[in-house]
Structures are given as structure tokens and as C-alpha cells.
């Protein structure tokens, strides 16, 4: 039976190699992929690899913080990277607390978008933010919101919106508006007036109203001097 004996050293090497390969097959795989569908911060991807195995689509969390939401679209390209422990408790795709139990090799993945040379060119020294429908900036409670779309810019604030350039400030509040500055003018496209002229006109009008009386059309006494108040808008030089 000597001819059936297998030398010990080669047998041990073969056993070790098989054990390493089996262990490797259980480890996570970082693979290229593209987006199939998006549900909030959860992404379903398909793997962009040629393989002897049929790799199913997988649903994984998107890389990134809650406070910056990436406008991931169907067809976007990226890669998934593996982690060493269960992520369901972190992503909401499961529950409980992670342990070090060995997981299936496609079950601890996270999707990362990656750069592409076909992206539109931007200023490399500036932070650029854009999306298919524009950009939304807001606080956690959506009290103040700036919405930029392809056709408009909308600003919403509960208490005050202020625009300032140099020494000129325009302020909008729920009760009125004001423009302050050393110089300036208001124009409707056809007519233009200066801030100082607007103020002097208001002052003259209010002074006239303060001393003006109307006669009573029914034969009684005059109506008396009317009570006046400043206009809601304020233009200060």
C-alpha cells in the first residue's frame, strides 16, 4: 500500500492552501458596481464584473453623513467596500448589536460613489454643489431654507432675511422692510428715484397731512387734522 501514501509535506501545503482559499471566499469583496435604485440613503446596486459566479443585486447603505445628502441617481457608478462586522444596527437594514460572527461576503458592504473623468469641469479651488434639480440648504428643522433650482432661487426665513454689500443693507422681516446705506436708488424699469428723494417726499407728505383739514360735506364742522403714521417700509440713507 506504499504507493497510496501521500507525502506529508505536500499534503500539509495543499490543506493550508485550501483553508486559506475557503477563508478568503468568506471575506468581504470590494467590487465595482452601478446604482439600480435609490430609497433615501439606501442603495440597491448591481455588480459591474465578469465572473464565473452569478452575483445578485444587493441593497446597502450609502456612505456619508446624515447632514449632507448626495443626490444619487439610477445608473451612477461607484464601488462597494466591505466591513468586518454586521452593519444592520447602524444602517437600519436590521437591528441589534454587531458581533464578530463571520458574515456572508456580500452582507457587510457600503456604497461609495467614485470620481469619473466625464464629470463636468468645476473650479478645482472651490467647493461646488449641484444636483439635477438644484440645491437645498436648510437647518435641521427646516425653519430657514435656501432653494436653488434651474429657474429660480427662493429664500425662506421665519424672522429675517438680510442682504449686505459694502455699507448698504437690505433687511426683510415679517413686519416690514428697510434699506440702509450711504447712497442708492430704486427703479421699476421705467422710473428711478433716489433714497434721499424718497425720504424727503415722505416727510413733505406727512407734514402736509399733519396740518390738513377736510370740510364736512353734511354742513357740520371740519373733520380735523388726521392722525398719520409712517409707512411700513423704511428707506434710510
Secondary structure, DSSP 8 states (H G I E B T S, - for coil): -GGG---HHHHHHHHHHHHHHHHHHHS---EEEEEEEEETTEEEEEE----SS----EEEEESS-TTS-----TT-EEEEEE-SS--HHHHSSS-S--------TTSSEEEEE---TTS----TTS-----TT-EEEE-TTSSSEEEE-SS-EEEE-SSEEEEEETTEEEEEETTEEEEE-SS-EEE-SS-EEEHHHHHHHHHHHHHHHHT-----TTSS-----------SSEEE-
